Amino acid sequence: MKSSTLQIAFFILSLTATKSFAEDNKLFEQANAAINSGNCDTGIQILSELSSRNVPGALINLGNIYATGSCGEPDFGRADSLYQAAATLDVPIGHYQYGLLHFGDQSYDQDYDLVFKHWSRAFNQGMPIHYELSILYYKGLGTSKNPEKAESLLIEASTLGDEHAITLLNSFYQDKDGPLYKPEQ
């Protein structure tokens, strides 16, 4: 799906525009440096402090740490709470990550209605998640099955250079049992 680089980059754009922006940014950089050097306790402590003040990037990045277990064992409950807080702040990547945690058979708590709601919001806020939404429309997960909408999303994504969208669209066209079967495509 999407990389943590996008999430980190989004943090810088999503900090509140207060006089503490520079301070928060410096703390965020310290947290990342600590985590990258293997000092997870310090990095988590800093991100936790920023998260307690609802700094969107800290909510997302701390959620990522807990979701992936990159600094220990995964804690999906904590990740869920952090992503939900970011979604409540109406942060696009918060909506995306919150939905992602609830997507798929191996999800924390599979809930396609929640996924569709939050991914749709992220998409409407400009997040380029055509690929992800197309899967929901194609399979009717959290929404009515709409293969034509899935196709249109993938065509749009392919015009934006998304190679994965082209591959998925081709697989839809080659699926003899699928509603978009078009072997000539």
N, C-alpha and C positions, 0 to 999 in steps of 0.2 A: 504494500500500500504506500504510504508516504514516509519519508525519512525524518529522522529527528532533527536534521539540519533545517528543514522547513519550520519545524516547531521552535527551534532556537531562534531562527531569524524572525519568526513571528513575534516572539517575546519582545524584542526591541521595539517593534512597531506597536505593541499592545500595552505598553506601560502607560499608566495614567500620566497626564500632562500636568504634573504638579512640580513643586520645587524639589521633591524627593526623587525625581526621575534619574538624575545623575547618581544619587546615592543608591537607588535600587539597581541601576545598571551596573554599578561597581560591585555591589553585593552579588548580583547574578553572575558576573564574570568570575568573582572569587569562588562561588559555588561550583561553577563549571570547571575551573582550574583544579579545585580540590578533588572533585569526582574523577576528572581525567588523570590525576596523579595517584589515584587509588585511595584517597582520603574521603571515603564515602560518608563517614560520620559527620565531618565538618560540612561537606557539601549539602547533605540532607538537612542539617541543622539550619544552615543559611536559607535554603529553599523553603523549609518549614516556616521560618520567621516571615519570609516574603509571602508565602501562601496564607498565613494567618491574617495578612493585610489585603488579601484578595488580589495580589499582583498576578495577572493572567498568565504570563510566561512561567512563573514559578509554579502555579497550579498545574499547568500542562507538563512541565518538565519533571516535577516531583511525581506526578501521576505516571509518567513514562517510566521512571525509576521503579516504582512499585509494580506497574503492569508487567515489565520485562524481567524484574528481579536482577537488574544490572548491579545492584549494590547489596545483594543478599537474596533471600527468598522472595518470590513474588507475593504481593499482598493486594489482591484484586479488589477487596473491599475498600481499602484506602485509595487505590487508583480510581475506583468508581466515584467516591466522594469528591476527589479533587477534580476529575473531569466534569462531574455534574456541577460543581461550583463554577468552573470556567464557562460551562454552557449557560448557567444562570446569569452570568455576566454578559451573555450574548456574544461570546468570542467565537468566531468561526472554527478555529482549530479545536476549541473546547467542544463544540457540537460534534465535530468530526471524531475526535478521540472518544468521547462519551458513547457515540454510536458504535464505533469500532470495537470497543470493549464488549458490546452486547451482540456482535455479529458472529455468525458461524457456529458450527457444532461444538467447537472447543472454546466458546466464549465464556465469560464470567457468568453471565446470566442472560442467555439468549432471549432477545425480545425485538423482533423485527419491526413492530409498530414504533418502538422507541428509536430504533436505528433509522427508519424512514423519516420520522419527524425531525431528528437532529441532522441527518445528512442533507435533507432537503433545505433546512435552514442554512447550513453551512454553504451549500451550493448557491442558494439565493443571495448569500452575502459575498459571493465571488470566488469561493474555493473551487478549484478545478477538479471536482470529483465525479466527472461524467461516468467514468468506468465503474465506480462503486455503485452509483445510482442505477446504472443500466442493469446491473445484476438484480437489483431489487425489482425493477420493472419487468425484466424478462421472466423472472421466476415467480412474480407476484408475492414478494416477501414484504409484509408491512403495508402493502398497497395492492391495488387491483393489478392483475397481470396485464401488461401493455408492451408487447414485443416491439411495436412500432416506435414507441417512446424510447425503449432501450436502444433500438437501431439508430434513432436520430441523435441520441446522446453520444453514442460511439462514433458516429460520422462526424459530429462536431468536435469531439475529442481528437479524432484523427487529423482533422484540419489544423488543430493546435499542436500537432506533432507527437501525440501520445501513441507510442508504438504498441503498448499493451492493449489499447483500445482497438487498434487495427487487428491484432491477433485474436482478441475476443470476438470481434465482429465477424471475422473470417470463420471462426469456430461455429458461430451461430448460423452462418450461411451454409456450412458443410454438414450440419446436424440434420440428417434425413428425417428424424422424428420431431424436429423443432419447427416452430411457427414461422421462422425466417429462412427456411431452407431455400437457397438459391445457388445451386452448384456452379452456375455460370459466373457468379461474383467471385 
